[in-house]
Amino acid sequence: MWDGIRKIVKELPIQIKICFIDGSESDYSKWINFPSEGYGDIKSFGPFRLSEVSKVKIDVVEDRKLGRLLKEKKISHAKEVGNYLGKEKIVFEEKGGVFIVEVGLSGQT
């Protein structure tokens, strides 16, 4: 599952948030890395144990800046993200433009 999450974050202009078993959450980030076995690292949060993650939230709406004087354009990547997660057999649910992947469902680790 984690390889799939890393690929989709790398390929699309989306953001993810890591939610932990203790109820804490990271900020949304466009970057995630796995520096060693069993550990992840997300921008502005730092390293964490994968075993302490309860879910991953994927914000599929990109706010694209078109210029200083123009309003940001919102672009949904829901179709691409949904297709990719389905292809990788990653179980998710969608709530208001955010895809939620419950870690541990269907054998996901």
C-alpha positions as CSV (number, residue, x, y, z in Angstrom):
1,M,0.0,0.0,0.0
2,W,2.7,2.5,0.9
3,D,4.5,2.1,-2.4
4,G,1.2,3.0,-4.1
5,I,0.7,6.1,-1.9
6,R,4.2,7.3,-2.6
7,K,3.7,6.8,-6.4
8,I,0.5,8.7,-6.6
9,V,1.8,11.6,-4.5
10,K,4.8,11.7,-6.8
11,E,2.8,11.6,-10.1
12,L,-0.1,13.9,-9.3
13,P,-0.3,17.4,-7.7
14,I,-2.2,16.2,-4.6
15,Q,-1.6,16.3,-0.9
16,I,-1.8,13.7,1.9
17,K,-2.3,13.8,5.6
18,I,-1.2,11.0,8.0
19,C,-3.6,10.2,10.9
20,F,-2.2,8.3,13.9
21,I,-3.7,5.8,16.3
22,D,-3.4,8.3,19.1
23,G,-5.6,10.8,17.3
24,S,-2.8,13.2,16.2
25,E,-2.4,14.2,12.5
26,S,0.3,15.6,10.3
27,D,-0.4,18.6,8.1
28,Y,-1.2,18.1,4.5
29,S,2.0,17.5,2.4
30,K,2.9,17.0,-1.2
31,W,5.9,14.8,-0.2
32,I,6.3,11.5,1.6
33,N,9.4,9.2,1.9
34,F,10.2,5.9,3.5
35,P,13.8,6.2,4.9
36,S,14.0,2.7,6.4
37,E,11.9,-0.4,7.0
38,G,8.8,0.3,9.0
39,Y,9.2,4.1,9.0
40,G,7.8,7.0,7.0
41,D,8.7,10.7,6.7
42,I,6.4,13.5,5.7
43,K,7.3,17.1,5.2
44,S,6.7,19.4,8.1
45,F,6.1,16.5,10.5
46,G,9.2,14.3,10.5
47,P,9.7,10.6,10.8
48,F,7.0,8.2,12.1
49,R,6.4,4.5,12.6
50,L,4.1,3.0,10.0
51,S,2.7,0.8,12.7
52,E,1.3,3.9,14.4
53,V,-0.7,5.1,11.3
54,S,-4.5,4.6,11.4
55,K,-5.4,6.2,8.1
56,V,-4.1,8.3,5.2
57,K,-6.2,11.2,3.9
58,I,-5.6,12.2,0.2
59,D,-6.8,15.6,-0.8
60,V,-7.5,15.2,-4.5
61,V,-8.3,18.9,-5.2
62,E,-5.4,20.9,-6.6
63,D,-5.3,24.7,-6.1
64,R,-3.5,25.9,-9.2
65,K,-2.2,29.4,-9.1
66,L,-2.6,31.1,-12.5
67,G,-0.9,34.4,-11.6
68,R,-0.8,37.1,-8.9
69,L,-4.0,38.9,-10.1
70,L,-6.0,35.8,-11.0
71,K,-8.1,33.6,-8.7
72,E,-6.8,30.1,-8.0
73,K,-8.2,27.4,-10.1
74,K,-9.5,24.2,-8.4
75,I,-8.8,21.0,-10.3
76,S,-10.1,17.7,-9.1
77,H,-7.9,14.6,-9.6
78,A,-10.5,12.3,-8.0
79,K,-10.9,10.2,-11.2
80,E,-7.2,9.6,-11.5
81,V,-6.7,8.9,-7.8
82,G,-9.8,6.6,-7.7
83,N,-8.7,4.7,-10.7
84,Y,-5.1,4.3,-9.4
85,L,-6.2,3.1,-5.9
86,G,-8.7,0.7,-7.5
87,K,-6.0,-0.7,-9.8
88,E,-3.7,-1.2,-6.8
89,K,-6.5,-2.8,-4.8
90,I,-6.3,-0.2,-2.1
91,V,-9.6,0.1,-0.2
92,F,-10.7,3.7,0.3
93,E,-13.8,5.9,0.8
94,E,-14.4,9.4,-0.5
95,K,-15.7,12.2,1.7
96,G,-16.0,15.7,0.3
97,G,-13.0,15.7,-2.1
98,V,-10.8,13.7,0.3
99,F,-10.1,10.0,-0.2
100,I,-9.6,8.1,3.1
101,V,-7.5,5.0,3.2
102,E,-7.9,3.0,6.4
103,V,-4.6,1.3,7.1
104,G,-5.0,-2.4,7.9
105,L,-8.1,-2.9,5.8
106,S,-7.9,-5.8,3.3
107,G,-4.4,-6.7,4.5
108,Q,-3.0,-3.2,3.6
109,T,0.2,-2.4,5.4
